[in-house]
């Protein structure tokens, strides 16, 4: 592997880990393959190290990590249920603010922001769409990556993932002019469907999103079980 790339990948790990294993690991990377699979494995390992530091030595004595793990055990309903919902609410607020501000600044003469756009508006509104559609997936992956290494049951992580998936398919954004010529108004509501077919379709999409979000959790759990049995 290219020495510069090996050093960059090694820097992804937490500082206590680098102080203990960094030099040896960087040398190992330089003598190994420099393909995409190797880089992806290193990035995945570094992310797990941030969430669940390696046991042993000074790394295991990080008080912030110990407090975080304690909260995961003592209040899993807050860590895997309430906190992700608050994060999702914040992400939706940011997405709606981008839509509202872009409507006022870039499309002042239109009755709705859901019109054909071009130029800078494509990139500006694109950021809002990325936040709106990407936040549930990223938050779901965060739940899985945090929950999998912890000594907790799968109940609350599953509940959190299910809630995020259900909210993501029921959230609807509306734009209107409460007063003719006045400032536009952006609002959100949550509806699964107005017919049996709509409800079935919404639940199916929620199941698909749930399946996508649960993948990191299952992968870490399987890897953990394999390392314990080895």
N, CA, C and O of each residue as an XYZ file, in Angstrom:
920
protein
N       0.844     -1.188      0.000
C       0.000      0.000      0.000
C       0.884      1.245      0.000
O       1.972      1.251      0.576
N       0.411      2.268     -0.638
C       1.126      3.532     -0.680
C       1.337      4.066      0.740
O       0.380      4.115      1.513
N       2.560      4.468      1.108
C       2.829      4.930      2.478
C       1.952      6.098      2.905
O       1.536      6.169      4.062
N       1.668      7.008      1.992
C       0.825      8.155      2.344
C      -0.592      7.710      2.670
O      -1.198      8.194      3.627
N      -1.124      6.779      1.866
C      -2.461      6.258      2.127
C      -2.496      5.472      3.434
O      -3.453      5.570      4.202
N      -1.435      4.686      3.681
C      -1.370      3.917      4.923
C      -1.370      4.841      6.138
O      -2.029      4.554      7.138
N      -0.634      5.947      6.055
C      -0.602      6.895      7.169
C      -1.967      7.556      7.356
O      -2.415      7.755      8.486
N      -2.619      7.891      6.259
C      -3.935      8.523      6.341
C      -4.960      7.587      6.976
O      -5.759      8.011      7.810
N      -4.936      6.321      6.584
C      -5.867      5.349      7.159
C      -5.591      5.123      8.641
O      -6.520      4.984      9.436
N      -4.322      5.086      9.006
C      -3.974      4.903     10.417
C      -4.477      6.073     11.259
O      -4.830      5.886     12.423
N      -4.514      7.284     10.681
C      -4.953      8.464     11.407
C      -6.456      8.450     11.684
O      -6.943      9.264     12.469
N      -7.186      7.550     11.061
C      -8.623      7.454     11.306
C      -8.930      6.881     12.682
O     -10.028      7.076     13.204
N      -7.977      6.180     13.271
C      -8.195      5.541     14.564
C      -8.095      6.564     15.697
O      -7.463      7.606     15.527
N      -8.706      6.283     16.844
C      -8.598      7.194     17.990
C      -7.150      7.359     18.437
O      -6.312      6.486     18.213
N      -6.876      8.485     19.067
C      -5.506      8.793     19.467
C      -4.925      7.750     20.424
O      -3.779      7.348     20.221
N      -5.650      7.282     21.465
C      -5.057      6.251     22.347
C      -4.675      4.989     21.594
O      -3.656      4.367     21.894
N      -5.491      4.609     20.614
C      -5.186      3.415     19.816
C      -3.936      3.654     18.984
O      -3.085      2.772     18.874
N      -3.817      4.857     18.391
C      -2.639      5.149     17.558
C      -1.368      5.149     18.386
O      -0.323      4.688     17.926
N      -1.452      5.667     19.615
C      -0.265      5.713     20.459
C       0.239      4.318     20.794
O       1.436      4.117     21.000
N      -0.668      3.362     20.847
C      -0.267      2.011     21.245
C       0.057      1.115     20.046
O       1.017      0.346     20.072
N      -0.763      1.231     18.998
C      -0.605      0.300     17.867
C      -0.254      0.985     16.544
O      -0.003      0.298     15.554
N      -0.230      2.321     16.504
C      -0.161      3.051     15.243
C       1.033      2.710     14.374
O       0.872      2.401     13.193
N       2.236      2.763     14.945
C       3.453      2.545     14.150
C       3.474      1.139     13.558
O       3.769      0.963     12.377
N       3.160      0.144     14.378
C       3.166     -1.241     13.894
C       2.089     -1.458     12.840
O       2.313     -2.149     11.846
N       0.912     -0.863     13.062
C      -0.184     -1.050     12.118
C       0.108     -0.359     10.792
O      -0.195     -0.903      9.730
N       0.692      0.831     10.843
C       1.032      1.540      9.607
C       2.053      0.759      8.792
O       1.945      0.680      7.568
N       3.043      0.182      9.466
C       4.030     -0.640      8.755
C       3.372     -1.860      8.133
O       3.736     -2.265      7.030
N       2.413     -2.445      8.825
C       1.697     -3.599      8.287
C       0.900     -3.222      7.047
O       0.852     -3.982      6.079
N       0.273     -2.049      7.076
C      -0.493     -1.593      5.919
C       0.419     -1.376      4.711
O       0.043     -1.708      3.587
N       1.578     -0.839      4.926
C       2.489     -0.557      3.815
C       2.960     -1.828      3.127
O       3.275     -1.806      1.937
N       3.014     -2.929      3.854
C       3.454     -4.190      3.248
C       2.284     -5.001      2.695
O       2.494     -6.036      2.063
N       1.055     -4.541      2.926
C      -0.113     -5.274      2.466
C      -0.639     -4.749      1.145
O      -0.049     -3.862      0.528
N      -1.764     -5.317      0.725
C      -2.392     -4.904     -0.522
C      -3.031     -3.527     -0.360
O      -3.536     -3.190      0.711
N      -3.005     -2.747     -1.417
C      -3.586     -1.408     -1.370
C      -4.883     -1.315     -2.135
O      -5.176     -0.280     -2.733
N      -5.683     -2.399     -2.128
C      -6.918     -2.378     -2.902
C      -8.053     -1.742     -2.097
O      -7.897     -1.406     -0.923
N      -9.194     -1.588     -2.764
C     -10.350     -0.934     -2.165
C     -10.904     -1.731     -1.000
O     -11.360     -1.153     -0.013
N     -10.871     -3.049     -1.103
C     -11.403     -3.887     -0.025
C     -10.612     -3.691      1.259
O     -11.194     -3.593      2.339
N      -9.289     -3.633      1.147
C      -8.456     -3.421      2.322
C      -8.757     -2.066      2.960
O      -8.882     -1.966      4.181
N      -8.872     -1.020      2.133
C      -9.158      0.309      2.663
C     -10.517      0.350      3.355
O     -10.662      0.970      4.409
N     -11.512     -0.311      2.763
C     -12.848     -0.338      3.362
C     -12.830     -1.053      4.708
O     -13.489     -0.615      5.651
N     -12.079     -2.155      4.806
C     -11.974     -2.878      6.070
C     -11.314     -2.027      7.149
O     -11.718     -2.069      8.311
N     -10.303     -1.259      6.768
C      -9.620     -0.410      7.738
C     -10.543      0.699      8.227
O     -10.584      0.992      9.422
N     -11.287      1.322      7.303
C     -12.223      2.380      7.689
C     -13.289      1.833      8.632
O     -13.635      2.466      9.630
N     -13.809      0.641      8.303
C     -14.824      0.012      9.156
C     -14.252     -0.278     10.548
O     -14.918     -0.035     11.555
N     -13.030     -0.793     10.606
C     -12.397     -1.098     11.882
C     -12.152      0.166     12.703
O     -12.323      0.160     13.922
N     -11.752      1.252     12.033
C     -11.515      2.513     12.745
C     -12.806      3.067     13.325
O     -12.815      3.588     14.440
N     -13.899      2.956     12.572
C     -15.189      3.426     13.070
C     -15.624      2.637     14.302
O     -16.119      3.211     15.272
N     -15.437      1.323     14.259
C     -15.777      0.490     15.414
C     -14.900      0.839     16.614
O     -15.363      0.800     17.754
N     -13.642      1.178     16.364
C     -12.738      1.514     17.464
C     -13.172      2.801     18.166
O     -12.992      2.940     19.376
N     -13.741      3.736     17.413
C     -14.256      4.957     18.031
C     -15.469      4.654     18.899
O     -15.644      5.257     19.958
N     -16.308      3.719     18.451
C     -17.542      3.415     19.179
C     -17.309      2.460     20.338
O     -17.934      2.598     21.389
N     -16.413      1.488     20.158
C     -16.146      0.492     21.205
C     -14.647      0.263     21.281
O     -14.133     -0.640     20.621
N     -13.929      1.063     22.074
C     -12.464      0.964     22.135
C     -11.991     -0.423     22.534
O     -12.656     -1.126     23.295
N     -10.839     -0.804     22.013
C     -10.238     -2.091     22.311
C      -9.971     -2.232     23.806
O      -9.487     -1.304     24.455
N     -10.293     -3.403     24.338
C     -10.051     -3.633     25.768
C      -8.569     -3.887     26.025
O      -7.852     -4.460     25.206
N      -8.154     -3.437     27.187
C      -6.763     -3.656     27.571
C      -5.965     -2.381     27.600
O      -6.138     -1.523     26.734
N      -5.088     -2.236     28.584
C      -4.199     -1.087     28.668
C      -4.951      0.205     28.901
O      -6.043      0.210     29.469
N      -4.351      1.316     28.451
C      -4.912      2.633     28.694
C      -6.195      2.857     27.917
O      -7.035      3.659     28.324
N      -6.356      2.149     26.793
C      -7.523      2.386     25.960
C      -8.796      2.042     26.706
O      -9.804      2.735     26.569
N      -8.761      0.986     27.486
C      -9.959      0.552     28.212
C     -10.296      1.466     29.379
O     -11.382      1.360     29.950
N      -9.374      2.373     29.748
C      -9.581      3.224     30.912
C     -10.155      4.585     30.550
O     -10.218      5.466     31.407
N     -10.572      4.779     29.313
C     -11.147      6.052     28.896
C     -12.472      6.269     29.620
O     -13.419      5.523     29.372
N     -12.580      7.275     30.515
C     -13.814      7.452     31.282
C     -14.999      7.804     30.419
O     -16.128      7.440     30.747
N     -14.771      8.511     29.310
C     -15.899      8.860     28.434
C     -16.500      7.607     27.821
O     -17.720      7.483     27.713
N     -15.630      6.670     27.417
C     -16.138      5.420     26.849
C     -16.899      4.617     27.888
O     -17.935      4.024     27.587
N     -16.373      4.597     29.136
C     -17.043      3.853     30.191
C     -18.400      4.444     30.508
O     -19.363      3.707     30.718
N     -18.492      5.776     30.547
C     -19.774      6.420     30.819
C     -20.764      6.150     29.702
O     -21.945      5.904     29.950
N     -20.275      6.198     28.469
C     -21.150      5.938     27.330
C     -21.701      4.521     27.375
O     -22.898      4.318     27.176
N     -20.845      3.541     27.632
C     -21.295      2.161     27.725
C     -22.259      1.969     28.887
O     -23.197      1.177     28.796
N     -22.028      2.701     29.990
C     -22.929      2.603     31.135
C     -24.320      3.097     30.787
O     -25.313      2.487     31.185
N     -24.404      4.193     30.047
C     -25.714      4.714     29.650
C     -26.412      3.763     28.693
O     -27.636      3.642     28.720
N     -25.651      3.094     27.854
C     -26.255      2.130     26.925
C     -26.912      0.977     27.670
O     -27.908      0.420     27.209
N     -26.350      0.620     28.826
C     -26.893     -0.479     29.616
C     -28.005      0.007     30.537
O     -29.038     -0.652     30.664
N     -27.800      1.171     31.189
C     -28.756      1.657     32.177
C     -29.993      2.272     31.543
O     -31.093      2.134     32.077
N     -29.830      2.940     30.426
C     -30.961      3.620     29.785
C     -30.969      3.341     28.284
O     -30.818      4.269     27.489
N     -31.141      2.083     27.881
C     -31.139      1.778     26.440
C     -32.298      2.435     25.701
O     -32.186      2.725     24.510
N     -33.421      2.674     26.401
C     -34.569      3.335     25.773
C     -34.219      4.760     25.338
O     -34.745      5.261     24.344
N     -33.315      5.412     26.101
C     -32.901      6.771     25.756
C     -31.833      6.765     24.666
O     -31.882      7.580     23.745
N     -30.863      5.845     24.767
C     -29.757      5.815     23.825
C     -30.179      5.335     22.447
O     -29.697      5.843     21.434
N     -31.082      4.356     22.403
C     -31.450      3.750     21.121
C     -32.867      4.094     20.672
O     -33.279      3.708     19.577
N     -33.617      4.814     21.505
C     -34.971      5.204     21.139
C     -35.141      6.702     21.078
O     -35.415      7.258     20.014
N     -34.980      7.365     22.220
C     -35.215      8.805     22.295
C     -34.158      9.611     21.556
O     -34.488     10.509     20.782
N     -32.894      9.295     21.789
C     -31.813     10.067     21.159
C     -31.860     10.005     19.627
O     -31.735     11.051     18.989
N     -32.035      8.822     19.002
C     -32.145      8.803     17.535
C     -33.333      9.595     17.014
O     -33.236     10.224     15.960
N     -34.461      9.578     17.736
C     -35.620     10.351     17.300
C     -35.327     11.848     17.356
O     -35.758     12.601     16.483
N     -34.598     12.276     18.381
C     -34.224     13.688     18.468
C     -33.275     14.068     17.328
O     -33.390     15.150     16.752
N     -32.347     13.182     17.011
C     -31.440     13.446     15.889
C     -32.203     13.540     14.578
O     -31.925     14.409     13.751
N     -33.161     12.648     14.389
C     -33.960     12.671     13.155
C     -34.791     13.940     13.081
O     -34.911     14.539     12.012
N     -35.369     14.359     14.208
C     -36.135     15.606     14.231
C     -35.246     16.787     13.853
O     -35.662     17.669     13.101
N     -34.019     16.801     14.378
C     -33.093     17.867     14.019
C     -32.730     17.855     12.544
O     -32.635     18.909     11.916
N     -32.528     16.662     11.988
C     -32.204     16.556     10.561
C     -33.371     17.028      9.698
O     -33.162     17.713      8.696
N     -34.588     16.670     10.077
C     -35.761     17.114      9.326
C     -35.933     18.627      9.418
O     -36.340     19.272      8.452
N     -35.622     19.185     10.581
C     -35.690     20.640     10.724
C     -34.705     21.321      9.772
O     -35.047     22.299      9.108
N     -33.474     20.790      9.713
C     -32.471     21.357      8.810
C     -32.933     21.252      7.360
O     -32.795     22.209      6.598
N     -33.482     20.098      6.969
C     -33.947     19.914      5.596
C     -35.084     20.874      5.271
O     -35.115     21.455      4.186
N     -36.021     21.045      6.209
C     -37.142     21.965      5.968
C     -36.660     23.417      5.922
O     -37.183     24.218      5.147
N     -35.671     23.757      6.744
C     -35.133     25.121      6.711
C     -34.449     25.397      5.379
O     -34.596     26.484      4.820
N     -33.707     24.429      4.871
C     -33.073     24.606      3.561
C     -34.128     24.798      2.484
O     -33.966     25.646      1.607
N     -35.209     24.021      2.539
C     -36.287     24.162      1.563
C     -36.941     25.538      1.667
O     -37.180     26.193      0.653
N     -37.232     25.977      2.900
C     -37.888     27.268      3.102
C     -36.993     28.433      2.679
O     -37.438     29.335      1.969
N     -35.721     28.412      3.117
C     -34.816     29.510      2.771
C     -34.529     29.547      1.277
O     -34.432     30.621      0.684
N     -34.391     28.365      0.665
C     -34.176     28.343     -0.782
C     -35.378     28.858     -1.540
O     -35.232     29.518     -2.570
N     -36.562     28.563     -1.041
C     -37.795     29.067     -1.654
C     -37.830     30.596     -1.622
O     -38.163     31.238     -2.618
N     -37.483     31.171     -0.470
C     -37.525     32.628     -0.328
C     -36.423     33.316     -1.127
O     -36.658     34.361     -1.733
N     -35.222     32.737     -1.130
C     -34.082     33.409     -1.740
C     -33.947     33.134     -3.232
O     -33.619     34.032     -4.008
N     -34.200     31.889     -3.632
C     -33.925     31.489     -5.012
C     -35.174     31.404     -5.884
O     -35.083     31.479     -7.109
N     -36.339     31.247     -5.256
C     -37.587     31.119     -6.021
C     -38.654     32.054     -5.444
O     -39.738     31.598     -5.079
N     -38.360     33.349     -5.357
C     -39.290     34.257     -4.667
C     -40.628     34.446     -5.385
O     -41.604     34.831     -4.740
N     -40.709     34.199     -6.656
C     -41.948     34.459     -7.379
C     -42.827     33.248     -7.587
O     -43.838     33.335     -8.284
N     -42.470     32.124     -7.002
C     -43.241     30.897     -7.222
C     -44.181     30.645     -6.049
O     -43.931     31.095     -4.931
N     -45.255     29.928     -6.316
C     -46.226     29.583     -5.280
C     -45.815     28.354     -4.483
O     -46.388     28.075     -3.430
N     -44.833     27.626     -4.976
C     -44.355     26.427     -4.303
C     -42.889     26.217     -4.649
O     -42.469     26.575     -5.750
N     -42.100     25.650     -3.749
C     -40.705     25.368     -4.093
C     -40.540     24.106     -4.929
O     -39.448     23.819     -5.421
N     -41.629     23.350     -5.088
C     -41.549     22.098     -5.845
C     -41.794     22.374     -7.327
O     -42.793     21.945     -7.905
N     -40.863     23.094     -7.911
C     -40.939     23.441     -9.328
C     -39.622     23.059     -9.982
O     -38.668     22.672     -9.308
N     -39.584     23.171    -11.283
C     -38.353     22.874    -12.008
C     -37.314     23.946    -11.703
O     -37.602     25.139    -11.791
N     -36.105     23.518    -11.344
C     -35.051     24.451    -10.948
C     -33.809     24.216    -11.791
O     -33.673     23.192    -12.460
N     -32.908     25.188    -11.742
C     -31.635     25.056    -12.460
C     -30.580     25.891    -11.741
O     -30.872     26.595    -10.774
N     -29.363     25.797    -12.231
C     -28.279     26.581    -11.679
C     -27.941     26.217    -10.248
O     -27.956     25.047     -9.867
N     -27.634     27.246     -9.457
C     -27.221     27.038     -8.062
C     -28.320     26.397     -7.228
O     -28.035     25.699     -6.254
N     -29.589     26.632     -7.607
C     -30.710     26.077     -6.837
C     -30.664     24.551     -6.809
O     -31.089     23.937     -5.830
N     -30.156     23.941     -7.866
C     -30.073     22.476     -7.894
C     -29.190     21.973     -6.761
O     -29.531     21.004     -6.083
N     -28.050     22.637     -6.558
C     -27.127     22.201     -5.508
C     -27.662     22.552     -4.119
O     -27.515     21.779     -3.172
N     -28.287     23.732     -4.013
C     -28.788     24.155     -2.705
C     -29.904     23.234     -2.219
O     -29.862     22.732     -1.096
N     -30.890     23.020     -3.068
C     -31.976     22.123     -2.688
C     -31.503     20.675     -2.614
O     -32.081     19.866     -1.888
N     -30.450     20.349     -3.368
C     -29.902     18.994     -3.313
C     -29.354     18.653     -1.938
O     -29.453     17.509     -1.494
N     -28.775     19.641     -1.259
C     -28.289     19.409      0.100
C     -29.458     19.063      1.018
O     -29.365     18.145      1.832
N     -30.564     19.809      0.881
C     -31.741     19.522      1.697
C     -32.301     18.140      1.425
O     -32.689     17.433      2.355
N     -32.349     17.748      0.160
C     -32.856     16.412     -0.171
C     -31.941     15.328      0.386
O     -32.411     14.300      0.872
N     -30.624     15.565      0.312
C     -29.685     14.575      0.844
C     -29.874     14.397      2.349
O     -29.835     13.275      2.855
N     -30.079     15.504      3.062
C     -30.314     15.423      4.506
C     -31.628     14.707      4.782
O     -31.699     13.848      5.661
N     -32.667     15.060      4.034
C     -34.007     14.508      4.267
C     -34.044     13.000      4.044
O     -34.598     12.259      4.856
N     -33.454     12.554      2.946
C     -33.509     11.124      2.625
C     -32.374     10.321      3.258
O     -32.528      9.128      3.519
N     -31.242     10.966      3.506
C     -30.100     10.232      4.024
C     -30.055     10.119      5.530
O     -29.475      9.171      6.058
N     -30.662     11.076      6.245
C     -30.586     11.073      7.711
C     -31.133      9.797      8.335
O     -30.472      9.243      9.214
N     -32.307      9.293      7.934
C     -32.796      8.058      8.573
C     -31.834      6.882      8.427
O     -31.633      6.121      9.374
N     -31.238      6.732      7.237
C     -30.309      5.622      7.021
C     -29.070      5.779      7.892
O     -28.643      4.824      8.540
N     -28.488      6.981      7.912
C     -27.272      7.201      8.691
C     -27.535      7.041     10.183
O     -26.713      6.473     10.901
N     -28.673      7.538     10.651
C     -29.000      7.386     12.069
C     -29.223      5.917     12.401
O     -28.794      5.442     13.452
N     -29.892      5.202     11.507
C     -30.092      3.772     11.720
C     -28.785      3.016     11.769
O     -28.613      2.133     12.610
N     -27.852      3.347     10.877
C     -26.538      2.710     10.924
C     -25.823      3.050     12.223
O     -25.140      2.203     12.798
N     -25.977      4.292     12.692
C     -25.358      4.675     13.955
C     -25.897      3.861     15.121
O     -25.138      3.448     15.998
N     -27.225      3.627     15.134
C     -27.813      2.805     16.180
C     -27.185      1.415     16.179
O     -26.805      0.892     17.227
N     -27.081      0.825     14.992
C     -26.529     -0.523     14.890
C     -25.080     -0.598     15.308
O     -24.692     -1.519     16.026
N     -24.261      0.365     14.867
C     -22.831      0.335     15.178
C     -22.575      0.595     16.659
O     -21.606      0.087     17.223
N     -23.444      1.389     17.290
C     -23.280      1.655     18.717
C     -23.801      0.492     19.543
O     -23.192      0.112     20.543
N     -24.929     -0.073     19.127
C     -25.576     -1.108     19.931
C     -24.860     -2.447     19.847
O     -24.785     -3.166     20.844
N     -24.336     -2.793     18.687
C     -23.791     -4.134     18.487
C     -22.664     -4.491     19.451
O     -22.666     -5.610     19.963
N     -21.700     -3.609     19.732
C     -20.616     -4.004     20.645
C     -21.022     -3.983     22.112
O     -20.287     -4.498     22.954
N     -22.185     -3.396     22.446
C     -22.570     -3.248     23.840
C     -23.197     -4.538     24.382
O     -23.674     -5.388     23.630
N     -23.176     -4.650     25.713
C     -23.776     -5.812     26.370
C     -25.246     -5.532     26.669
O     -25.656     -5.512     27.829
N     -26.025     -5.320     25.634
C     -27.439     -5.031     25.773
C     -28.222     -5.977     24.875
O     -27.687     -6.545     23.922
N     -29.507     -6.134     25.203
C     -30.359     -6.955     24.357
C     -30.684     -6.197     23.075
O     -30.457     -4.991     22.970
N     -31.213     -6.922     22.118
C     -31.528     -6.320     20.828
C     -32.880     -5.618     20.825
O     -33.281     -5.065     19.801
N     -33.602     -5.630     21.971
C     -34.955     -5.080     21.991
C     -34.986     -3.603     21.639
O     -35.657     -3.207     20.686
N     -34.261     -2.778     22.404
C     -34.355     -1.336     22.188
C     -33.701     -0.893     20.883
O     -34.258     -0.018     20.220
N     -32.553     -1.441     20.469
C     -32.059     -1.097     19.131
C     -33.054     -1.445     18.034
O     -33.194     -0.698     17.066
N     -33.749     -2.576     18.174
C     -34.749     -2.957     17.178
C     -35.914     -1.978     17.177
O     -36.403     -1.583     16.119
N     -36.358     -1.588     18.378
C     -37.443     -0.603     18.470
C     -37.025      0.718     17.833
O     -37.795      1.330     17.093
N     -35.795      1.154     18.126
C     -35.311      2.405     17.545
C     -35.244      2.351     16.031
O     -35.664      3.291     15.357
N     -34.720      1.257     15.489
C     -34.641      1.108     14.040
C     -36.029      1.079     13.415
O     -36.250      1.681     12.364
N     -36.964      0.383     14.055
C     -38.325      0.302     13.522
C     -38.993      1.672     13.508
O     -39.674      2.020     12.543
N     -38.803      2.455     14.580
C     -39.397      3.789     14.627
C     -38.812      4.693     13.550
O     -39.547      5.412     12.874
N     -37.502      4.658     13.391
C     -36.860      5.491     12.368
C     -37.354      5.102     10.979
O     -37.640      5.971     10.155
N     -37.457      3.791     10.713
C     -37.923      3.332      9.401
C     -39.368      3.760      9.157
O     -39.709      4.198      8.059
N     -40.215      3.635     10.176
C     -41.623      3.999     10.020
C     -41.786      5.495      9.808
O     -42.572      5.917      8.960
N     -41.057      6.298     10.564
C     -41.142      7.748     10.407
C     -40.654      8.180      9.038
O     -41.222      9.088      8.433
N     -39.594      7.530      8.539
C     -39.018      7.933      7.255
C     -39.979      7.731      6.090
O     -39.901      8.455      5.097
N     -40.893      6.750      6.194
C     -41.829      6.509      5.096
C     -43.144      7.237      5.288
O     -43.936      7.332      4.350
N     -43.396      7.756      6.485
C     -44.653      8.473      6.719
C     -44.488      9.989      6.685
O     -45.474     10.719      6.584
N     -43.230     10.473      6.770
C     -42.997     11.916      6.780
C     -43.344     12.526      5.423
O     -42.923     12.023      4.381
N     -44.104     13.598      5.446
C     -44.505     14.312      4.228
C     -44.308     15.804      4.443
O     -44.699     16.349      5.475
N     -43.700     16.457      3.464
C     -43.429     17.894      3.527
C     -44.451     18.627      2.676
O     -44.741     18.224      1.550
N     -45.001     19.721      3.229
C     -45.993     20.529      2.513
C     -45.519     21.978      2.477
O     -44.910     22.470      3.427
N     -45.805     22.641      1.382
C     -45.473     24.058      1.216
C     -46.737     24.813      0.830
O     -47.499     24.361     -0.025
N     -46.960     25.963      1.460
C     -48.167     26.737      1.175
C     -47.917     28.200      1.479
O     -46.951     28.555      2.153
N     -48.812     29.053      0.964
C     -48.818     30.488      1.233
C     -50.029     30.787      2.110
O     -51.133     30.919      1.581
N     -49.868     30.898      3.421
C     -51.020     31.178      4.280
C     -51.732     32.480      3.905
O     -52.957     32.576      3.981
N     -50.954     33.465      3.503
C     -51.503     34.760      3.091
C     -51.014     35.051      1.689
O     -49.812     34.958      1.438
N     -51.910     35.407      0.748
C     -51.478     35.719     -0.613
C     -50.395     36.798     -0.618
O     -50.574     37.876     -0.052
N     -49.297     36.498     -1.249
C     -48.181     37.428     -1.300
C     -47.293     37.415     -0.088
O     -46.270     38.099     -0.064
N     -47.664     36.643      0.934
C     -46.864     36.583      2.152
C     -45.755     35.550      2.045
O     -45.540     34.941      0.997
N     -45.062     35.373      3.154
C     -43.958     34.417      3.185
C     -44.485     32.989      3.113
O     -45.524     32.666      3.690
N     -43.760     32.148      2.401
C     -44.158     30.763      2.286
C     -44.037     30.028      3.611
O     -43.271     30.421      4.490
N     -44.800     28.964      3.737
C     -44.837     28.193      4.976
C     -44.540     26.734      4.651
O     -45.153     26.149      3.759
N     -43.581     26.147      5.394
C     -43.213     24.749      5.231
C     -43.674     23.987      6.470
O     -43.416     24.408      7.597
N     -44.349     22.876      6.257
C     -44.822     22.062      7.375
C     -44.613     20.584      7.055
O     -44.395     20.210      5.903
N     -44.681     19.761      8.083
C     -44.542     18.317      7.937
C     -45.671     17.629      8.675
O     -46.102     18.085      9.734
N     -46.144     16.539      8.119
C     -47.050     15.664      8.849
C     -46.650     14.224      8.562
O     -45.774     13.964      7.737
N     -47.292     13.306      9.240
C     -46.916     11.901      9.148
C     -48.173     11.077      8.890
O     -49.087     11.055      9.715
N     -48.215     10.403      7.752
C     -49.371      9.592      7.384
C     -48.887      8.353      6.654
O     -48.097      8.444      5.715
N     -49.361      7.207      7.085
C     -48.949      5.948      6.479
C     -49.668      5.686      5.169
O     -49.121      5.037      4.278
N     -50.888      6.183      5.046
C     -51.659      5.977      3.829
C     -53.131      6.168      4.108
O     -53.584      6.062      5.248
N     -53.874      6.452      3.051
C     -55.308      6.689      3.194
C     -56.139      5.534      2.655
O     -57.363      5.627      2.564
N     -55.471      4.456      2.302
C     -56.181      3.272      1.815
C     -55.399      2.042      2.238
O     -54.247      2.137      2.662
N     -56.038      0.887      2.117
C     -55.374     -0.351      2.487
C     -54.141     -0.584      1.631
O     -53.116     -1.058      2.121
N     -54.242     -0.248      0.348
C     -53.098     -0.420     -0.543
C     -51.962      0.534     -0.157
O     -50.788      0.164     -0.183
N     -52.336      1.773      0.202
C     -51.313      2.735      0.608
C     -50.620      2.324      1.895
O     -49.408      2.489      2.032
N     -51.390      1.785      2.846
C     -50.803      1.327      4.105
C     -49.870      0.143      3.858
O     -48.777      0.082      4.421
N     -50.301     -0.792      3.020
C     -49.468     -1.956      2.706
C     -48.174     -1.530      2.023
O     -47.102     -2.052      2.331
N     -48.279     -0.579      1.093
C     -47.088     -0.102      0.395
C     -46.138      0.606      1.356
O     -44.922      0.431      1.275
N     -46.702      1.416      2.279
C     -45.864      2.114      3.244
C     -45.145      1.153      4.169
O     -43.961      1.333      4.455
N     -45.852      0.132      4.639
C     -45.224     -0.849      5.519
C     -44.135     -1.634      4.797
O     -43.111     -1.973      5.389
N     -44.359     -1.922      3.510
C     -43.348     -2.638      2.733
C     -42.087     -1.790      2.586
O     -40.976     -2.299      2.737
N     -42.253     -0.489      2.291
C     -41.089      0.385      2.174
C     -40.386      0.545      3.516
O     -39.159      0.624      3.567
N     -41.156      0.592      4.608
C     -40.545      0.671      5.936
C     -39.723     -0.577      6.223
O     -38.647     -0.491      6.816
N     -40.223     -1.734      5.807
C     -39.485     -2.984      6.003
C     -38.191     -2.991      5.198
O     -37.168     -3.481      5.676
N     -38.227     -2.454      3.987
C     -37.019     -2.382      3.166
C     -35.977     -1.474      3.816
O     -34.796     -1.816      3.871
N     -36.422     -0.312      4.311
C     -35.495      0.614      4.958
C     -34.947      0.001      6.238
O     -33.760      0.140      6.534
N     -35.802     -0.677      7.002
C     -35.358     -1.349      8.223
C     -34.290     -2.396      7.903
O     -33.289     -2.502      8.611
N     -34.505     -3.164      6.844
C     -33.530     -4.188      6.452
C     -32.193     -3.566      6.089
O     -31.143     -4.131      6.396
N     -32.217     -2.402      5.434
C     -30.978     -1.724      5.070
C     -30.269     -1.185      6.305
O     -29.044     -1.262      6.404
N     -31.039     -0.637      7.252
C     -30.435     -0.042      8.440
C     -29.853     -1.082      9.384
O     -28.878     -0.804     10.082
N     -30.440     -2.286      9.417
C     -30.007     -3.288     10.393
C     -28.747     -4.028      9.952
O     -28.166     -4.774     10.742
N     -28.314     -3.836      8.706
C     -27.150     -4.569      8.204
C     -25.884     -4.351      9.036
O     -25.234     -5.336      9.386
N     -25.493     -3.096      9.376
C     -24.279     -2.936     10.190
C     -24.379     -3.628     11.540
O     -23.395     -4.190     12.022
N     -25.559     -3.594     12.157
C     -25.743     -4.258     13.449
C     -25.499     -5.757     13.323
O     -24.796     -6.347     14.143
N     -26.079     -6.371     12.298
C     -25.914     -7.804     12.103
C     -24.473     -8.161     11.776
O     -23.964     -9.177     12.250
N     -23.810     -7.336     10.970
C     -22.429     -7.611     10.590
C     -21.502     -7.573     11.800
O     -20.646     -8.443     11.959
N     -21.676     -6.560     12.656
C     -20.827     -6.458     13.844
C     -21.111     -7.605     14.802
O     -20.185     -8.176     15.378
N     -22.397     -7.952     14.979
C     -22.761     -9.062     15.853
C     -22.156    -10.378     15.367
O     -21.631    -11.159     16.160
N     -22.235    -10.613     14.063
C     -21.670    -11.841     13.505
C     -20.159    -11.868     13.653
O     -19.577    -12.904     13.977
N     -19.527    -10.729     13.417
C     -18.076    -10.665     13.553
C     -17.671    -10.885     15.017
O     -16.679    -11.558     15.296
N     -18.448    -10.312     15.948
C     -18.164    -10.491     17.364
C     -18.325    -11.949     17.773
O     -17.494    -12.489     18.503
N     -19.400    -12.589     17.301
C     -19.616    -13.998     17.618
C     -18.514    -14.884     17.041
O     -18.087    -15.854     17.668
N     -18.058    -14.532     15.830
C     -16.981    -15.311     15.196
C     -15.669    -15.164     15.969
O     -14.928    -16.135     16.126
N     -15.380    -13.951     16.452
C     -14.129    -13.739     17.197
C     -14.162    -14.453     18.553
O     -13.128    -14.911     19.038
N     -15.357    -14.547     19.166
C     -15.468    -15.227     20.454
C     -15.336    -16.745     20.308
O     -14.812    -17.427     21.188
N     -15.825    -17.253     19.174
C     -15.773    -18.704     18.962
C     -14.426    -19.173     18.443
O     -14.108    -20.361     18.483
N     -13.636    -18.214     17.953
C     -12.331    -18.592     17.378
C     -11.320    -18.941     18.474
O     -10.176    -19.280     18.173
